[in-house]
Amino acid sequence: MTLPRPIAKTSLTALFFLLSVCLSVAVNAQDGKALFSANCASCHAVHKKATGPALAGVEDRWPNKEHLYAWIRNSAAFLKTGDAYANNLYNEYNKTAMNSFPNLKTEEIDAILAYIKTVPAPGAAAAAGAADPAAEKGVEGDNTLLFGVLTLILAVVAFIMLQVNANLYLL
């Protein structure tokens, strides 16, 4: 049985809209921990110096957030601007160049910075872990991706129900 054109057109439009919403949720729900592990962890730790500086409080140390983003994306180019903080940092770490990450979007950098803020200090981890049962079980607080997937499933079920209703109407 074929569907009348208006129902098919409306259904396809709704499906396209739902897919675009779900994909945008996936982009906004970047996993800061995974991004940190893939891009930063080889040279940085959150609470101690490594090849690069400890990243805890990094946003407070940079006078301008846009400068921090520019530094992360291409530190060599940013050094040419003559920024005093960037040049002091470069000299402090024996003029070791930071890797460039031009592919990181602002949302991804924000996700990394948000993850850095959530990592407890080593001494505070034991005290906070005992007080927070969710932390003991390894439960994470951000369930955005899970909610996005559930929304998609419910939208598909609703779409199927609309189709069933439309087919029953035609009988």
C-alpha positions in Angstrom: 0.0 0.0 0.0 1.4 3.4 -0.9 1.0 6.5 1.2 -0.6 9.6 -0.2 2.0 12.3 -1.2 1.2 14.8 1.7 1.7 12.1 4.4 5.0 10.9 2.8 6.3 14.4 2.4 5.4 15.3 6.0 6.9 12.1 7.3 10.2 12.6 5.4 10.4 16.2 6.6 9.8 15.1 10.2 12.4 12.4 9.9 15.0 14.8 8.4 14.3 17.3 11.2 14.7 14.6 13.9 17.9 13.3 12.4 19.4 16.8 12.3 18.4 17.4 15.9 19.9 14.1 17.0 23.2 14.8 15.2 23.5 18.3 16.7 23.0 16.7 20.2 25.8 14.3 19.4 28.1 17.2 18.5 27.2 19.2 21.6 27.7 16.1 23.8 31.4 15.6 23.1 33.1 13.6 25.7 35.7 15.9 27.3 37.5 13.0 28.9 38.0 11.2 25.6 39.1 14.3 23.9 41.5 15.1 26.7 42.9 11.5 26.5 43.3 11.6 22.7 44.8 15.1 22.4 46.3 16.3 25.7 47.2 13.5 28.0 50.5 12.6 26.2 52.0 15.9 27.4 49.7 17.2 30.2 48.3 16.0 33.5 45.5 17.8 35.2 47.1 18.4 38.6 50.9 18.0 38.0 53.5 19.2 35.6 54.6 16.9 32.8 56.1 17.8 29.5 53.6 20.6 29.6 52.1 22.5 32.5 49.3 21.1 34.8 46.0 22.1 33.3 44.0 22.6 36.4 43.0 26.3 36.5 44.2 26.9 33.0 41.4 29.2 32.1 42.2 31.4 35.2 45.8 31.7 34.1 45.1 33.0 30.6 44.0 36.6 30.5 41.7 36.0 27.5 39.8 32.8 26.6 40.2 33.6 22.9 43.9 33.7 23.3 43.8 30.2 25.0 41.8 28.8 22.1 44.3 30.3 19.6 47.2 28.8 21.7 45.6 25.4 21.6 45.0 25.5 17.9 48.4 26.7 16.9 50.9 27.8 19.6 53.7 28.6 17.1 51.5 31.1 15.3 50.2 32.6 18.6 53.8 33.1 19.9 54.3 35.5 16.9 51.7 37.8 18.4 54.1 38.7 21.2 51.7 37.7 24.0 53.6 38.0 27.2 52.0 35.0 29.0 52.4 32.7 26.0 56.1 33.6 25.6 56.8 33.2 29.3 55.1 29.8 29.2 57.1 28.8 26.1 60.4 29.8 27.8 59.5 28.1 31.1 59.2 24.8 29.4 62.6 25.1 27.6 61.0 26.3 24.3 59.3 23.1 23.8 56.6 23.6 21.1 53.1 22.5 21.9 51.4 20.3 19.3 48.9 22.2 17.1 45.3 21.2 17.1 43.7 23.2 14.3 41.0 20.5 13.9 39.5 21.1 17.4 36.3 23.0 17.4 35.4 25.6 20.1 32.8 23.2 21.5 35.4 20.4 21.7 37.9 22.7 23.5 35.1 23.7 25.9 34.4 20.1 26.6 38.0 19.5 27.4 38.1 22.5 29.7 34.9 21.4 31.4 36.4 17.9 32.0 39.6 19.5 33.5 37.4 21.3 36.0 35.7 18.1 37.1 38.9 16.2 37.9 39.4 16.3 41.7 42.8 17.1 43.2 44.7 14.0 44.2 44.2 14.7 48.0 40.6 15.6 47.5 39.8 12.5 45.5 39.9 10.1 48.5 37.8 12.4 50.7 35.2 13.2 47.9 35.1 9.6 46.7 34.0 8.3 50.1 31.3 11.0 50.4 29.9 10.5 46.9 28.4 7.0 46.2 28.0 7.8 42.5 31.7 8.4 42.2 32.5 5.1 43.9 30.3 3.2 41.3 31.9 5.1 38.4 28.6 6.8 37.4 29.2 9.9 35.4 27.0 12.9 35.7 26.5 13.9 32.0 23.9 11.7 30.4 23.3 14.0 27.4 24.2 11.4 24.8 22.0 8.8 26.5 19.1 11.2 26.5 19.7 12.0 22.8 19.6 8.3 21.9 16.5 7.7 23.9 14.8 10.7 22.2 15.7 9.3 18.8 14.2 5.9 19.7 11.0 7.5 21.0 10.8 9.6 17.9 11.1 6.5 15.7 8.4 4.8 17.7 6.1 7.9 17.4 6.8 8.0 13.6 5.8 4.3 13.3 2.7 4.9 15.3 1.7 7.8 13.0 2.2 5.6 10.0 0.0 2.8 11.5 -2.6 5.4 12.3 -2.5 6.8 8.8 -2.8 3.3 7.3 -5.8 2.5 9.5 -7.4 5.7 8.4 -7.1 4.6 4.8 -8.9 1.4 5.4 
